[in-house]
Amino acid sequence: MFWPLSLVFFITLTLLSDVLAKEYSLAGRWYFWLFALLGYTIANVFWLWSIRSGSGLARGALIYLVANAVFVFIVGVYFYGETTNKVQITGMILGILSLILIFW
């Protein structure tokens, strides 16, 4: 499998699992916990494929960490009403800039 595709699946499943974990923290329903755990497990299969396919540990992990942080930030602010400050917003902008520089 082409490593960027498996990395996209990894990021997407992790984001979905993060949302399920947030729902579990709010509602306390066991099935949110179960599906979040299952999602994290399946996502890590794609992470292993990504590393095996050539993403590299350093580059792949950095792409995942920044992309996941940006997406979770957006979900937290817009869907869950979490508050942010200027320093956090600046950090997200710098994270996006770092992704641009990685792919340059």
Phi and psi in degrees as GROMACS dihedral restraints (atoms count N, CA, C in turn):
[ dihedral_restraints ]
;  ai    aj    ak    al  type     phi  dphi    fc
    3     4     5     6     1   -63.1    20    10
    4     5     6     7     1   126.3    20    10
    6     7     8     9     1   -61.7    20    10
    7     8     9    10     1   -35.6    20    10
    9    10    11    12     1   -63.3    20    10
   10    11    12    13     1   -34.3    20    10
   12    13    14    15     1   -66.9    20    10
   13    14    15    16     1   -44.1    20    10
   15    16    17    18     1   -67.3    20    10
   16    17    18    19     1   -32.1    20    10
   18    19    20    21     1   -68.5    20    10
   19    20    21    22     1   -36.9    20    10
   21    22    23    24     1   -64.3    20    10
   22    23    24    25     1   -43.1    20    10
   24    25    26    27     1   -61.5    20    10
   25    26    27    28     1   -41.9    20    10
   27    28    29    30     1   -60.6    20    10
   28    29    30    31     1   -47.7    20    10
   30    31    32    33     1   -64.8    20    10
   31    32    33    34     1   -42.6    20    10
   33    34    35    36     1   -64.5    20    10
   34    35    36    37     1   -46.6    20    10
   36    37    38    39     1   -66.9    20    10
   37    38    39    40     1   -35.9    20    10
   39    40    41    42     1   -66.8    20    10
   40    41    42    43     1   -41.3    20    10
   42    43    44    45     1   -62.1    20    10
   43    44    45    46     1   -45.1    20    10
   45    46    47    48     1   -60.3    20    10
   46    47    48    49     1   -41.8    20    10
   48    49    50    51     1   -66.4    20    10
   49    50    51    52     1   -35.7    20    10
   51    52    53    54     1   -63.2    20    10
   52    53    54    55     1   -40.4    20    10
   54    55    56    57     1   -65.1    20    10
   55    56    57    58     1   -42.6    20    10
   57    58    59    60     1   -63.6    20    10
   58    59    60    61     1   -37.5    20    10
   60    61    62    63     1   -65.6    20    10
   61    62    63    64     1   -38.9    20    10
   63    64    65    66     1   -64.3    20    10
   64    65    66    67     1   -42.1    20    10
   66    67    68    69     1   -62.5    20    10
   67    68    69    70     1   -38.6    20    10
   69    70    71    72     1   -63.0    20    10
   70    71    72    73     1   -40.9    20    10
   72    73    74    75     1   -66.9    20    10
   73    74    75    76     1   -28.6    20    10
   75    76    77    78     1   -85.4    20    10
   76    77    78    79     1   -43.9    20    10
   78    79    80    81     1   -98.5    20    10
   79    80    81    82     1   -27.2    20    10
   81    82    83    84     1    73.3    20    10
   82    83    84    85     1    16.7    20    10
   84    85    86    87     1   -79.8    20    10
   85    86    87    88     1   134.4    20    10
   87    88    89    90     1   -63.6    20    10
   88    89    90    91     1   -32.4    20    10
   90    91    92    93     1   -70.8    20    10
   91    92    93    94     1   -27.5    20    10
   93    94    95    96     1   -64.3    20    10
   94    95    96    97     1   -42.1    20    10
   96    97    98    99     1   -61.6    20    10
   97    98    99   100     1   -46.8    20    10
   99   100   101   102     1   -62.6    20    10
  100   101   102   103     1   -46.6    20    10
  102   103   104   105     1   -69.8    20    10
  103   104   105   106     1   -33.2    20    10
  105   106   107   108     1   -64.0    20    10
  106   107   108   109     1   -46.1    20    10
  108   109   110   111     1   -62.8    20    10
  109   110   111   112     1   -42.5    20    10
  111   112   113   114     1   -63.4    20    10
  112   113   114   115     1   -41.7    20    10
  114   115   116   117     1   -63.0    20    10
  115   116   117   118     1   -43.2    20    10
  117   118   119   120     1   -62.4    20    10
  118   119   120   121     1   -39.1    20    10
  120   121   122   123     1   -65.5    20    10
  121   122   123   124     1   -47.7    20    10
  123   124   125   126     1   -66.3    20    10
  124   125   126   127     1   -37.9    20    10
  126   127   128   129     1   -60.5    20    10
  127   128   129   130     1   -38.4    20    10
  129   130   131   132     1   -69.4    20    10
  130   131   132   133     1   -22.5    20    10
  132   133   134   135     1   -63.7    20    10
  133   134   135   136     1   -43.1    20    10
  135   136   137   138     1   -67.2    20    10
  136   137   138   139     1   -32.6    20    10
  138   139   140   141     1   -62.4    20    10
  139   140   141   142     1   -44.9    20    10
  141   142   143   144     1   -63.1    20    10
  142   143   144   145     1   -40.5    20    10
  144   145   146   147     1   -63.6    20    10
  145   146   147   148     1   -39.3    20    10
  147   148   149   150     1   -62.3    20    10
  148   149   150   151     1   -45.4    20    10
  150   151   152   153     1   -64.2    20    10
  151   152   153   154     1   -44.0    20    10
  153   154   155   156     1   -64.6    20    10
  154   155   156   157     1   -31.4    20    10
  156   157   158   159     1   -84.4    20    10
  157   158   159   160     1    -5.1    20    10
  159   160   161   162     1   119.3    20    10
  160   161   162   163     1     8.4    20    10
  162   163   164   165     1   -69.7    20    10
  163   164   165   166     1   -27.7    20    10
  165   166   167   168     1    80.4    20    10
  166   167   168   169     1   148.7    20    10
  168   169   170   171     1   -67.5    20    10
  169   170   171   172     1   -49.7    20    10
  171   172   173   174     1   -66.3    20    10
  172   173   174   175     1   -51.2    20    10
  174   175   176   177     1   -66.6    20    10
  175   176   177   178     1   -47.0    20    10
  177   178   179   180     1   -62.5    20    10
  178   179   180   181     1   -43.3    20    10
  180   181   182   183     1   -66.0    20    10
  181   182   183   184     1   -40.1    20    10
  183   184   185   186     1   -65.8    20    10
  184   185   186   187     1   -42.8    20    10
  186   187   188   189     1   -60.9    20    10
  187   188   189   190     1   -46.6    20    10
  189   190   191   192     1   -60.9    20    10
  190   191   192   193     1   -48.9    20    10
  192   193   194   195     1   -62.2    20    10
  193   194   195   196     1   -45.6    20    10
  195   196   197   198     1   -70.2    20    10
  196   197   198   199     1   -45.4    20    10
  198   199   200   201     1   -62.5    20    10
  199   200   201   202     1   -43.1    20    10
  201   202   203   204     1   -65.6    20    10
  202   203   204   205     1   -41.5    20    10
  204   205   206   207     1   -61.6    20    10
  205   206   207   208     1   -42.8    20    10
  207   208   209   210     1   -65.8    20    10
  208   209   210   211     1   -46.8    20    10
  210   211   212   213     1   -65.9    20    10
  211   212   213   214     1   -41.5    20    10
  213   214   215   216     1   -67.0    20    10
  214   215   216   217     1   -37.0    20    10
  216   217   218   219     1   -58.6    20    10
  217   218   219   220     1   -48.0    20    10
  219   220   221   222     1   -63.3    20    10
  220   221   222   223     1   -45.7    20    10
  222   223   224   225     1   -62.5    20    10
  223   224   225   226     1   -44.2    20    10
  225   226   227   228     1   -61.8    20    10
  226   227   228   229     1   -41.5    20    10
  228   229   230   231     1   -73.8    20    10
  229   230   231   232     1   -48.0    20    10
  231   232   233   234     1   -85.3    20    10
  232   233   234   235     1   -31.8    20    10
  234   235   236   237     1  -100.8    20    10
  235   236   237   238     1   -26.0    20    10
  237   238   239   240     1  -114.9    20    10
  238   239   240   241     1     0.8    20    10
  240   241   242   243     1    66.5    20    10
  241   242   243   244     1    25.7    20    10
  243   244   245   246     1   -71.7    20    10
  244   245   246   247     1   148.1    20    10
  246   247   248   249     1   -94.7    20    10
  247   248   249   250     1   153.7    20    10
  249   250   251   252     1  -134.5    20    10
  250   251   252   253     1   167.6    20    10
  252   253   254   255     1  -124.9    20    10
  253   254   255   256     1   179.5    20    10
  255   256   257   258     1   -64.7    20    10
  256   257   258   259     1   -34.5    20    10
  258   259   260   261     1   -65.8    20    10
  259   260   261   262     1   -41.8    20    10
  261   262   263   264     1   -66.2    20    10
  262   263   264   265     1   -41.0    20    10
  264   265   266   267     1   -65.0    20    10
  265   266   267   268     1   -40.6    20    10
  267   268   269   270     1   -61.3    20    10
  268   269   270   271     1   -40.2    20    10
  270   271   272   273     1   -61.6    20    10
  271   272   273   274     1   -40.8    20    10
  273   274   275   276     1   -66.5    20    10
  274   275   276   277     1   -39.9    20    10
  276   277   278   279     1   -63.7    20    10
  277   278   279   280     1   -42.2    20    10
  279   280   281   282     1   -66.1    20    10
  280   281   282   283     1   -34.3    20    10
  282   283   284   285     1   -63.4    20    10
  283   284   285   286     1   -42.9    20    10
  285   286   287   288     1   -64.1    20    10
  286   287   288   289     1   -41.0    20    10
  288   289   290   291     1   -61.4    20    10
  289   290   291   292     1   -38.6    20    10
  291   292   293   294     1   -65.0    20    10
  292   293   294   295     1   -37.5    20    10
  294   295   296   297     1   -64.1    20    10
  295   296   297   298     1   -40.9    20    10
  297   298   299   300     1   -60.6    20    10
  298   299   300   301     1   -43.0    20    10
  300   301   302   303     1   -68.8    20    10
  301   302   303   304     1   -33.6    20    10
  303   304   305   306     1   -63.1    20    10
  304   305   306   307     1   -41.6    20    10
  306   307   308   309     1   -86.0    20    10
  307   308   309   310     1    -3.1    20    10
